[in-house]
Amino acid sequence: MIQDEKAFEPSHYQAGPVHGLLNEFDPGTRTLPAGSRIDPRFRALPADVVLDKDVPVTLRDGTTIRVDVFRPAGTEKVPVLVAWSPYGKNHGTAPSVLGLFTMLGIDNGALSGLQKFEGPDPAYWCAQGYAVCNPDPRGIANSEGDSAMFGRQEGEDCHDLIEWLGVQDWCNSKVAMTGTSYLAIAQWFTAAEQPPHLAAINPVEGLSDVYRDLVMRGGMPDTGFAERLQKQSYEGNNLREDILTEVEHHPLVDDLWEDKTPRFERITVPAYIVASYSNTLHTAGTFRGWRRIASQDKWLRIHNTQEWPDYYEDENVEDLRRFFDHYLKDRDNGWEHTPRVRYSLLDLQGGDRVNQPADTFPPAGVTSTKYYLDGLTRTLTTTPPAGEAKAVYDTGAGPGLASFVVGFDEETTLVGYPKARLRVEADGADDMDLFVLVQKLDRHGTPLQQFTVPGRSAMLHDLTENGASVLRYKGSNGRLRVSARHLDKALTTDDVPAHTFDRTEKLSPGEIVDIEVDLFPVGLVFHPGEQLRLVVSGQNALGGLMPMTRDYIPRNQGRHIIHTGGEHPSYLQLPVRTA
C-alpha cells in the first residue's frame, strides 16, 4: 500500500495572529454585513455575506475536517467554489502573506481579507451569486488525521468534500474548484477522482507531477522549495507527511511517486487552465496538464506576469466568472466561442502582446526548426557544421559554461516548445548535472529580463539577482542529470521529451551519449539585430524558486564536453512561426 511507503514527522499548530484574522476556532453561523471590513487594510464587502465557520465534514474513512463556507444572504440556491490547500483557512491575512504581497507590489487593499491565500475572494464571488468554501484538509489546524502532501489521498478527501457541498440545502448541486499554485495542483488530483457534483475546474499555474516538477526536476534532488512547503505550511496537531525523507528513500520513480502524479486520462470536466512561460515551479506542469487531460471542453490562457497579480486582476476575474456562469449557472453567455487558446508573446522591452487567439498550442503555422551548435565558432546555424568540434568547460572553475548565439535579420517569433538535443561527455566524472538556458539579447548583446510582478524595489532586485526565479523571467530553461537520460517512449514527442526517471545510467570514461532536455515553452519575439543565446552550464544560473529558498548545489566535477557537428550533431530545436 502507498500509505506504508510514506514517511511522517510530528506537526504542531497553535492558533494566533501568525495564521491570519478569524483563525480562532469558533463554530457557528454569522452574517458579515455589506459595507463592513474585517480590518481597515482591506476592501469593504459589497454585499451581505453569510459565514458558516469551522463546519465539520466527515470523510469516507471517518476523519473530520473543518471548513469555512462564505455564501450570499438569501434563499436562492448557489454554486460553490472550493479552494483546497494546506495553507490554513484564514492564511490570506497572515502577516507573512501581507508582507510578501506588499514587497511584490500587489495591493492587499484590493481584496477583502476573507480569501484563502491564492484563492478566490468571497467578497466578490458572493456578490455574484456564488459560495466559497475554504477547507482545512486532514491534519491541518483543527482538522483530524495526518496531513497528506499531494497525491491520491488529497484527491479522495476533496472528492468527499465536494459531494458534501453538492447536497447542502443552499447549493444548486454544482461545485467547481479554483485557485493558484497548490490550489491548482489539488484540482488535477480531485478531478481525476470524478466527483459527480464537480462541474468545472480552473487550475491557475499548478505543477502536475510532484517528482518531475517539485523534488527531482531533471533527476536532481532539488528539494529547497519542498522543504519550505513541508516545514512552514503543514501545521496541525498530529503528523505531517515528510516528503524530504521520501525523496531520500525513493530517488527513482516508483509507486510512491506515481501516486503523486494525477491520472490525467480521468480528468474529463470542463477546464479553464491558466499558465505562463516564466513560473519556474509550475510552468512545465501546467502545460503538461493542458496537453494530457481528457477534457473535451478545455481552454488555455497564457499570461505574461505572475500567478497572483494575474489571478486577482479585475479583467481576469470577470473572464473567469463568464466560464463559471456558463458551467455552474447554465448561462448562455457565449463562453463556448472563447478561443481555446489565448497566448502571450513576450518582447522583454515593454512590448508584450497578450490574448493572441489560437485553436491549439503551439498555434498553427509554427515549424520546429533545428539550430545546430558549432563548437568552433560558438554559433547556432540552421545547417549542420561540416566538421566536428568540442565546446569544453571546467565545472570547478569560471565561467563553468559554454554558450552559442544566433542573430536575426528580420522579425522572428518563437511560440511553442523548444528542446535541446546534446551530445555530451564527462571528463573526470561518471555523471553530469546540466542546466540549459535560452536567453534573448538586445541589439547590443545585453541579456534581456523582465519582472513578473508589479514591484520594482531595490529589495526585489536583490532577491532576484541570483534567485527567486519565479519573480524575474530570464529565459526558457531546462535541466537534466545525464544518468537520468532514458526517454519515456510512450510520452515523448518530437517537441517535448519525457524521461522515465526509473533508472540510473552512469557514464563510462570516454563515453559520449545523446541526451534530450525539455525546455519551458516560449512565446518570444526577436526584432532585427537581436540575438538568441543558448547557455549550457554546470550551474543553475536562475537560483532558488522563491525568496529565502535554498538553492540546489549541482554534483559536478571535472570537465563537461559538448560534441558538435559530425554525424550526430548537437542542436537546439526552436518553435519558429513561419505563417
C-alpha positions as CSV (number, residue, x, y, z in Angstrom):
1,M,0.0,0.0,0.0
2,I,1.2,3.5,-0.8
3,Q,0.4,4.6,2.8
4,D,3.0,2.2,4.0
5,E,5.6,3.8,1.7
6,K,5.0,7.3,3.1
7,A,7.1,8.9,5.8
8,F,5.7,11.2,8.5
9,E,7.0,13.6,11.2
10,P,5.3,15.4,14.1
11,S,3.5,18.6,13.4
12,H,2.3,21.4,15.7
13,Y,-0.5,24.0,15.4
14,Q,-1.4,26.9,17.8
15,A,-3.9,29.5,16.8
16,G,-2.8,33.1,16.8
17,P,-2.2,36.2,14.7
18,V,0.5,34.4,12.7
19,H,-2.3,32.4,10.9
20,G,-4.3,35.5,10.0
21,L,-7.5,37.1,11.1
22,L,-10.6,35.0,12.0
23,N,-8.3,32.0,12.8
24,E,-9.7,31.2,16.2
25,F,-11.8,28.0,16.4
26,D,-15.3,29.4,16.6
27,P,-18.0,27.2,15.1
28,G,-21.3,28.8,14.1
29,T,-23.1,31.0,11.6
30,R,-23.0,34.7,11.4
31,T,-23.7,37.4,8.8
32,L,-21.0,39.9,7.7
33,P,-22.9,43.0,6.6
34,A,-22.4,44.9,3.4
35,G,-20.0,47.8,3.8
36,S,-18.1,46.2,6.7
37,R,-14.4,45.3,6.7
38,I,-12.7,42.7,8.7
39,D,-9.8,45.1,9.1
40,P,-9.2,48.7,7.8
41,R,-6.5,47.4,5.5
42,F,-9.0,45.5,3.3
43,R,-11.8,46.4,1.0
44,A,-15.4,46.7,2.2
45,L,-17.9,43.9,1.5
46,P,-20.2,44.9,-1.5
47,A,-23.0,42.7,-0.2
48,D,-24.0,40.7,2.9
49,V,-22.1,37.5,3.4
50,V,-23.2,34.6,5.5
51,L,-20.2,32.8,7.1
52,D,-20.6,29.2,8.3
53,K,-17.4,28.9,10.3
54,D,-15.5,25.7,11.3
55,V,-18.2,23.4,9.9
56,P,-17.4,19.7,10.5
57,V,-17.3,17.5,7.4
58,T,-16.7,13.8,7.7
59,L,-14.6,12.0,5.1
60,R,-15.1,8.4,3.9
61,D,-12.7,7.0,6.5
62,G,-14.4,8.8,9.4
63,T,-11.9,11.6,9.6
64,T,-13.5,15.0,10.3
65,I,-12.1,18.1,8.7
66,R,-13.2,21.7,9.3
67,V,-14.3,24.2,6.6
68,D,-15.4,27.8,6.4
69,V,-18.2,28.5,3.9
70,F,-19.0,32.0,2.7
71,R,-22.3,32.3,0.9
72,P,-24.7,35.0,-0.3
73,A,-27.5,36.0,2.1
74,G,-31.0,34.9,0.9
75,T,-32.7,31.7,-0.1
76,E,-31.5,31.3,-3.7
77,K,-29.5,28.1,-4.3
78,V,-26.0,28.9,-5.5
79,P,-23.0,27.0,-6.8
80,V,-19.8,26.8,-4.7
81,L,-16.1,27.3,-5.4
82,V,-13.6,25.2,-3.5
83,A,-10.1,26.5,-2.5
84,W,-8.2,23.3,-1.4
85,S,-4.8,23.7,0.2
86,P,-2.9,23.2,3.5
87,Y,-2.4,27.0,3.9
88,G,-5.0,27.5,6.6
89,K,-8.5,28.7,6.1
90,N,-7.6,32.3,7.1
91,H,-4.0,32.4,5.9
92,G,-4.8,35.1,3.3
93,T,-4.4,37.7,6.0
94,A,-1.3,36.2,7.7
95,P,1.4,38.8,8.2
96,S,3.8,36.7,6.0
97,V,1.4,36.9,3.1
98,L,0.6,40.5,3.5
99,G,4.3,41.3,3.7
100,L,5.0,39.2,0.6
101,F,2.3,40.9,-1.4
102,T,3.5,44.3,-0.4
103,M,7.0,43.5,-1.4
104,L,5.8,42.3,-4.8
105,G,3.8,45.4,-5.4
106,I,0.4,43.7,-5.0
107,D,-2.3,45.8,-3.3
108,N,-3.7,43.9,-0.3
109,G,-6.4,46.5,-0.1
110,A,-7.9,45.3,-3.4
111,L,-9.1,42.1,-1.5
112,S,-11.5,41.7,1.4
113,G,-9.2,39.5,3.6
114,L,-11.7,36.7,3.6
115,Q,-9.9,34.9,0.8
116,K,-7.6,31.9,1.4
117,F,-4.0,32.5,0.3
118,E,-4.0,32.1,-3.5
119,G,-7.8,31.5,-3.6
120,P,-11.0,33.3,-4.7
121,D,-12.1,36.4,-2.8
122,P,-15.6,35.6,-1.2
123,A,-16.4,39.4,-1.2
124,Y,-16.5,39.4,-5.0
125,W,-17.9,35.9,-5.6
126,C,-20.7,36.0,-3.0
127,A,-21.9,39.3,-4.6
128,Q,-22.0,37.5,-7.9
129,G,-24.2,34.6,-6.5
130,Y,-21.5,32.1,-5.6
131,A,-20.5,30.5,-2.3
132,V,-16.8,29.9,-1.5
133,C,-15.5,27.0,0.6
134,N,-12.2,27.3,2.4
135,P,-11.2,23.9,3.9
136,D,-8.5,22.9,6.3
137,P,-7.6,19.5,4.8
138,R,-6.8,16.5,7.0
139,G,-4.1,17.1,9.5
140,I,-4.2,20.9,9.2
141,A,-5.1,23.2,12.1
142,N,-8.2,21.7,13.8
143,S,-8.9,19.0,11.2
144,E,-8.3,15.4,12.3
145,G,-5.8,13.0,10.9
146,D,-2.3,13.1,9.5
147,S,-1.7,15.5,6.6
148,A,-1.0,14.3,3.1
149,M,1.3,16.1,0.7
150,F,-0.2,15.8,-2.7
151,G,-1.5,12.6,-4.3
152,R,-4.5,10.4,-4.4
153,Q,-5.3,10.9,-0.7
154,E,-5.9,14.6,-1.2
155,G,-8.0,13.8,-4.3
156,E,-10.2,11.4,-2.4
157,D,-10.6,13.8,0.5
158,C,-11.6,16.8,-1.7
159,H,-13.9,14.5,-3.6
160,D,-15.8,13.8,-0.4
161,L,-15.9,17.5,0.5
162,I,-17.4,18.3,-3.0
163,E,-20.0,15.6,-2.6
164,W,-20.9,17.0,0.8
165,L,-21.2,20.6,-0.5
166,G,-23.2,19.5,-3.5
167,V,-26.2,18.3,-1.4
168,Q,-26.3,21.2,1.1
169,D,-29.7,22.9,1.1
170,W,-28.2,26.2,-0.1
171,C,-26.3,24.7,-3.0
172,N,-27.6,24.3,-6.6
173,S,-25.7,21.0,-6.7
174,K,-22.8,22.4,-8.8
175,V,-19.3,22.7,-7.4
176,A,-16.1,24.0,-9.0
177,M,-12.5,24.4,-8.0
178,T,-10.3,27.5,-8.5
179,G,-7.0,29.0,-7.3
180,T,-3.3,29.2,-8.0
181,S,-0.3,27.1,-7.2
182,Y,-1.2,24.4,-4.5
183,L,-4.9,25.2,-5.1
184,A,-4.4,24.4,-8.8
185,I,-2.4,21.2,-8.1
186,A,-5.2,19.9,-5.9
187,Q,-7.6,20.2,-8.9
188,W,-5.7,17.7,-11.0
189,F,-5.9,15.1,-8.3
190,T,-9.5,15.8,-7.3
191,A,-10.9,15.9,-10.9
192,A,-9.3,12.5,-11.5
193,E,-11.5,11.1,-8.8
194,Q,-14.5,12.3,-10.8
195,P,-16.8,13.5,-8.0
196,P,-20.3,13.7,-9.6
197,H,-21.0,17.2,-8.3
198,L,-17.8,18.7,-9.7
199,A,-18.9,20.8,-12.7
200,A,-15.7,22.6,-13.7
201,I,-12.1,23.3,-12.7
202,N,-9.8,26.4,-13.0
203,P,-6.1,25.4,-12.4
204,V,-4.0,28.5,-12.4
205,E,-0.3,27.8,-12.5
206,G,-0.1,24.3,-10.9
207,L,2.6,21.7,-11.2
208,S,1.3,18.3,-12.3
209,D,4.0,15.8,-11.3
210,V,5.5,16.1,-7.8
211,Y,8.6,14.1,-8.8
212,R,9.4,15.9,-12.1
213,D,8.3,19.4,-11.1
214,L,8.9,19.8,-7.4
215,V,11.5,17.5,-5.8
216,M,13.6,15.8,-8.6
217,R,13.4,18.1,-11.6
218,G,15.7,16.7,-14.3
219,G,16.6,13.9,-11.9
220,M,18.3,16.2,-9.5
221,P,17.2,16.2,-5.8
222,D,16.3,19.9,-5.7
223,T,14.2,20.0,-2.5
224,G,14.6,23.6,-1.3
225,F,11.0,24.7,-2.0
226,A,9.6,21.3,-0.9
227,E,11.4,21.8,2.5
228,R,9.9,25.2,2.9
229,L,6.5,23.9,2.0
230,Q,6.7,20.9,4.3
231,K,8.1,22.8,7.3
232,Q,6.0,26.0,7.1
233,S,2.7,25.0,5.6
234,Y,1.5,21.7,7.1
235,E,0.7,22.8,10.6
236,G,-1.6,20.6,12.6
237,N,-1.9,18.6,15.8
238,N,-0.9,15.1,14.6
239,L,1.6,14.0,11.9
240,R,2.5,15.6,8.6
241,E,3.9,13.8,5.5
242,D,7.7,14.0,5.3
243,I,8.4,14.3,1.6
244,L,12.1,15.1,2.2
245,T,12.6,11.6,3.7
246,E,10.6,10.2,0.9
247,V,13.0,11.7,-1.7
248,E,15.9,10.2,0.2
249,H,14.4,6.7,0.3
250,H,12.8,6.8,-3.1
251,P,15.3,8.5,-5.5
252,L,13.7,6.9,-8.6
253,V,10.1,7.0,-9.9
254,D,8.2,4.2,-8.2
255,D,4.6,3.6,-6.9
256,L,5.0,6.4,-4.3
257,W,5.7,9.0,-7.0
258,E,3.1,7.5,-9.4
259,D,0.6,8.2,-6.6
260,K,1.7,11.8,-6.7
261,T,1.1,12.1,-10.5
262,P,-2.5,12.8,-11.5
263,R,-4.4,10.3,-13.6
264,F,-4.8,12.8,-16.5
265,E,-6.9,10.4,-18.6
266,R,-9.6,10.5,-15.9
267,I,-9.9,14.3,-15.9
268,T,-13.0,15.0,-18.1
269,V,-14.7,18.1,-16.6
270,P,-14.6,21.4,-18.3
271,A,-11.3,23.1,-17.5
272,Y,-10.1,26.7,-17.8
273,I,-6.3,26.5,-17.4
274,V,-4.1,29.5,-16.9
275,A,-0.3,29.3,-17.4
276,S,2.8,31.4,-18.0
277,Y,6.2,30.9,-19.6
278,S,8.0,32.1,-16.6
279,N,7.0,30.2,-13.5
280,T,10.0,28.0,-12.7
281,L,7.9,25.9,-10.3
282,H,4.7,25.5,-12.2
283,T,5.1,26.2,-15.9
284,A,6.1,22.7,-17.1
285,G,3.4,21.0,-15.1
286,T,0.6,23.4,-16.1
287,F,1.3,22.9,-19.8
288,R,1.6,19.1,-19.2
289,G,-1.8,19.2,-17.6
290,W,-3.2,21.1,-20.5
291,R,-1.8,18.6,-23.0
292,R,-2.8,15.4,-21.2
293,I,-6.2,15.9,-19.6
294,A,-9.0,14.2,-21.4
295,S,-11.5,17.1,-21.1
296,Q,-13.1,17.9,-24.4
297,D,-14.1,21.4,-23.2
298,K,-10.8,22.9,-22.1
299,W,-9.3,26.4,-22.5
300,L,-5.8,27.7,-22.0
301,R,-4.8,31.3,-21.3
302,I,-1.1,32.1,-21.2
303,H,-0.4,35.4,-19.5
304,N,2.8,37.5,-19.2
305,T,3.1,38.1,-15.5
306,Q,3.0,36.0,-12.3
307,E,0.1,33.9,-10.9
308,W,-1.0,36.2,-8.1
309,P,-1.4,39.6,-9.9
310,D,-2.9,37.8,-12.9
311,Y,-5.4,35.9,-10.7
312,Y,-6.7,39.0,-9.0
313,E,-6.7,41.3,-12.0
314,D,-10.3,42.6,-12.4
315,E,-10.4,41.8,-16.1
316,N,-9.3,38.2,-15.5
317,V,-11.7,37.7,-12.6
318,E,-14.6,38.8,-14.9
319,D,-13.3,36.4,-17.6
320,L,-13.3,33.5,-15.1
321,R,-16.9,34.4,-14.0
322,R,-18.1,34.0,-17.6
323,F,-16.6,30.5,-17.6
324,F,-18.2,29.6,-14.2
325,D,-21.5,31.3,-15.1
326,H,-21.7,29.1,-18.2
327,Y,-21.0,25.8,-16.5
328,L,-22.3,26.3,-12.9
329,K,-25.3,28.5,-13.7
330,D,-26.1,27.3,-17.2
331,R,-25.8,30.8,-18.6
332,D,-26.0,31.1,-22.4
333,N,-23.3,33.8,-22.4
334,G,-21.2,32.7,-25.4
335,W,-18.3,31.3,-23.4
336,E,-18.1,28.4,-25.8
337,H,-17.0,30.8,-28.5
338,T,-13.9,31.9,-26.4
339,P,-10.7,30.9,-28.3
340,R,-9.5,27.6,-27.0
341,V,-6.0,29.1,-26.6
342,R,-5.1,32.7,-25.8
343,Y,-1.3,33.1,-25.6
344,S,1.2,35.8,-24.9
345,L,4.2,36.9,-26.9
346,L,6.9,38.5,-24.8
347,D,9.1,41.3,-26.0
348,L,11.0,41.9,-22.8
349,Q,11.3,45.6,-23.6
350,G,7.8,46.7,-22.8
351,G,6.0,45.5,-26.0
352,D,4.4,42.2,-24.8
353,R,1.3,41.1,-26.7
354,V,-1.3,39.2,-24.8
355,N,-4.5,37.3,-25.6
356,Q,-3.4,36.2,-29.0
357,P,-6.1,33.8,-30.2
358,A,-5.4,30.2,-31.4
359,D,-7.1,26.8,-31.6
360,T,-4.1,24.9,-30.3
361,F,-0.7,25.4,-28.6
362,P,1.6,25.7,-30.3
363,P,-0.6,27.7,-32.7
364,A,-0.9,26.8,-36.4
365,G,1.9,28.0,-38.6
366,V,4.7,27.0,-36.3
367,T,7.6,24.9,-37.5
368,S,10.1,23.1,-35.3
369,T,13.4,24.3,-36.6
370,K,16.9,22.9,-35.7
371,Y,19.7,25.3,-34.9
372,Y,22.9,23.4,-34.8
373,L,25.7,24.1,-32.2
374,D,29.1,24.9,-33.6
375,G,31.8,24.4,-31.0
376,L,34.4,26.1,-33.2
377,T,32.6,29.4,-33.8
378,R,30.2,29.2,-30.8
379,T,27.3,30.0,-33.0
380,L,23.9,28.4,-33.9
381,T,23.3,27.7,-37.5
382,T,20.3,26.2,-39.5
383,T,22.7,23.9,-41.3
384,P,24.9,21.3,-39.5
385,P,28.6,22.3,-39.2
386,A,30.8,20.4,-41.7
387,G,33.4,19.4,-39.2
388,E,33.3,18.1,-35.6
389,A,34.3,20.4,-32.7
390,K,34.1,20.4,-29.0
391,A,32.9,23.0,-26.5
392,V,34.5,22.4,-23.1
393,Y,34.2,23.9,-19.7
394,D,35.6,23.1,-16.3
395,T,32.8,22.6,-13.7
396,G,35.1,23.7,-10.9
397,A,36.3,27.0,-12.3
398,G,34.9,30.0,-14.1
399,P,33.0,30.5,-16.2
400,G,31.7,26.9,-15.9
401,L,29.5,27.2,-19.1
402,A,29.5,27.2,-22.8
403,S,27.2,29.4,-24.9
404,F,26.2,29.7,-28.5
405,V,24.5,32.6,-30.3
406,V,22.4,33.3,-33.4
407,G,21.3,36.7,-34.7
408,F,18.1,37.6,-36.5
409,D,18.0,39.8,-39.6
410,E,14.2,40.0,-39.6
411,E,11.4,39.8,-37.0
412,T,11.3,36.3,-35.7
413,T,8.6,34.8,-33.4
414,L,9.1,31.7,-31.3
415,V,6.0,30.2,-29.8
416,G,5.7,26.6,-28.6
417,Y,8.0,24.0,-27.1
418,P,11.8,24.3,-27.5
419,K,14.2,21.4,-26.7
420,A,17.9,20.8,-26.7
421,R,19.5,17.6,-28.1
422,L,23.1,17.5,-27.0
423,R,25.9,15.0,-27.5
424,V,27.9,15.1,-24.3
425,E,30.8,13.6,-22.4
426,A,32.2,13.8,-18.9
427,D,35.9,14.1,-18.3
428,G,36.8,13.1,-14.8
429,A,33.3,12.1,-13.6
430,D,30.7,9.4,-14.3
431,D,27.7,11.8,-14.3
432,M,26.8,15.4,-15.3
433,D,24.2,17.9,-13.9
434,L,23.4,20.0,-16.9
435,F,21.4,23.3,-17.0
436,V,20.2,24.8,-20.2
437,L,19.0,28.4,-20.6
438,V,17.7,30.2,-23.8
439,Q,18.2,34.0,-23.5
440,K,17.1,36.9,-25.6
441,L,19.8,39.5,-26.2
442,D,19.2,43.1,-27.4
443,R,20.9,44.7,-30.4
444,H,24.0,45.4,-28.2
445,G,24.3,41.8,-26.9
446,T,22.8,42.5,-23.5
447,P,20.6,39.8,-21.9
448,L,17.0,40.9,-21.5
449,Q,15.0,40.1,-18.4
450,Q,11.6,41.0,-17.1
451,F,10.0,41.2,-13.6
452,T,6.8,39.1,-13.5
453,V,5.3,41.2,-10.6
454,P,4.4,44.9,-10.3
455,G,7.2,45.6,-7.8
456,R,10.5,47.2,-8.8
457,S,12.1,47.9,-5.5
458,A,15.8,47.5,-4.7
459,M,15.0,44.6,-2.4
460,L,13.2,42.8,-5.3
461,H,16.2,43.4,-7.5
462,D,18.5,41.9,-4.8
463,L,16.3,38.9,-4.2
464,T,16.0,38.0,-7.9
465,E,19.6,38.7,-8.9
466,N,20.6,35.1,-8.4
467,G,17.4,33.5,-7.1
468,A,13.6,33.9,-6.6
469,S,13.4,32.9,-10.2
470,V,9.6,32.9,-10.2
471,L,9.6,36.7,-9.9
472,R,12.0,37.6,-12.7
473,Y,11.9,36.0,-16.2
474,K,15.4,35.4,-17.7
475,G,14.5,32.9,-20.4
476,S,13.4,29.4,-21.2
477,N,15.2,26.9,-19.1
478,G,15.7,23.1,-18.6
479,R,17.9,20.7,-16.8
480,L,18.9,17.1,-16.8
481,R,21.1,14.7,-14.8
482,V,22.7,12.7,-17.6
483,S,22.4,9.4,-15.8
484,A,18.6,10.0,-15.9
485,R,18.6,10.5,-19.7
486,H,16.4,7.4,-20.5
487,L,13.4,8.6,-22.5
488,D,9.8,7.5,-22.0
489,K,8.8,6.4,-25.4
490,A,5.1,6.4,-24.7
491,L,5.1,10.1,-23.7
492,T,8.0,11.6,-25.7
493,T,7.1,13.6,-28.7
494,D,9.3,15.3,-31.3
495,D,8.8,18.6,-29.4
496,V,8.6,17.5,-25.8
497,P,11.0,14.8,-24.5
498,A,9.8,13.0,-21.4
499,H,12.1,10.9,-19.2
500,T,11.2,7.8,-17.2
501,F,13.4,8.6,-14.2
502,D,13.2,4.9,-13.2
503,R,16.9,4.0,-13.7
504,T,20.4,5.3,-13.4
505,E,22.8,5.0,-16.3
506,K,26.2,6.3,-15.3
507,L,28.9,7.2,-17.8
508,S,32.0,5.2,-18.5
509,P,35.3,7.0,-19.2
510,G,35.3,8.5,-22.7
511,E,31.6,7.5,-23.3
512,I,29.7,10.0,-25.4
513,V,25.9,10.0,-25.1
514,D,23.0,11.8,-26.7
515,I,20.5,13.5,-24.4
516,E,17.3,15.4,-24.8
517,V,16.5,18.3,-22.5
518,D,12.9,19.6,-22.4
519,L,12.8,23.4,-22.1
520,F,10.0,25.6,-20.9
521,P,7.5,26.7,-23.6
522,V,8.1,30.1,-25.1
523,G,6.4,33.0,-26.7
524,L,9.2,35.4,-27.6
525,V,9.6,38.0,-30.3
526,F,13.0,38.9,-31.7
527,H,13.4,42.1,-33.7
528,P,16.0,42.7,-36.4
529,G,19.5,42.8,-34.9
530,E,18.6,41.0,-31.7
531,Q,20.2,37.6,-30.8
532,L,19.3,34.4,-29.1
533,R,21.9,32.9,-26.8
534,L,21.9,29.2,-25.7
535,V,23.8,28.6,-22.4
536,V,24.8,25.1,-21.3
537,S,26.2,25.1,-17.8
538,G,27.1,23.0,-14.8
539,Q,25.4,25.6,-12.5
540,N,21.9,26.8,-12.1
541,A,22.1,30.4,-13.1
542,L,18.5,31.0,-12.0
543,G,19.0,30.1,-8.4
544,G,16.1,29.1,-6.0
545,L,12.5,29.4,-6.8
546,M,11.3,32.0,-4.2
547,P,13.0,34.4,-1.8
548,M,14.8,32.7,1.1
549,T,14.5,29.3,-0.6
550,R,17.6,27.0,-0.6
551,D,19.2,26.6,-4.0
552,Y,20.3,23.3,-5.4
553,I,24.1,22.6,-5.4
554,P,24.9,20.5,-8.5
555,R,27.0,17.4,-8.1
556,N,29.6,18.1,-10.8
557,Q,33.3,17.6,-11.1
558,G,35.8,17.5,-13.9
559,R,35.1,18.9,-17.3
560,H,31.9,18.9,-19.4
561,I,32.4,18.3,-23.2
562,I,29.7,19.2,-25.7
563,H,30.3,17.5,-29.1
564,T,29.1,19.4,-32.1
565,G,28.9,18.7,-35.8
566,G,29.7,15.4,-37.4
567,E,27.2,12.6,-37.9
568,H,25.3,13.2,-34.7
569,P,25.3,17.0,-34.3
570,S,24.0,18.7,-31.2
571,Y,21.2,21.2,-31.8
572,L,18.6,23.5,-30.2
573,Q,15.1,22.9,-31.7
574,L,13.0,26.1,-31.7
575,P,9.3,26.6,-32.5
576,V,9.5,29.2,-35.2
577,R,6.3,30.9,-36.5
578,T,6.6,30.6,-40.3
579,A,3.0,31.6,-41.3
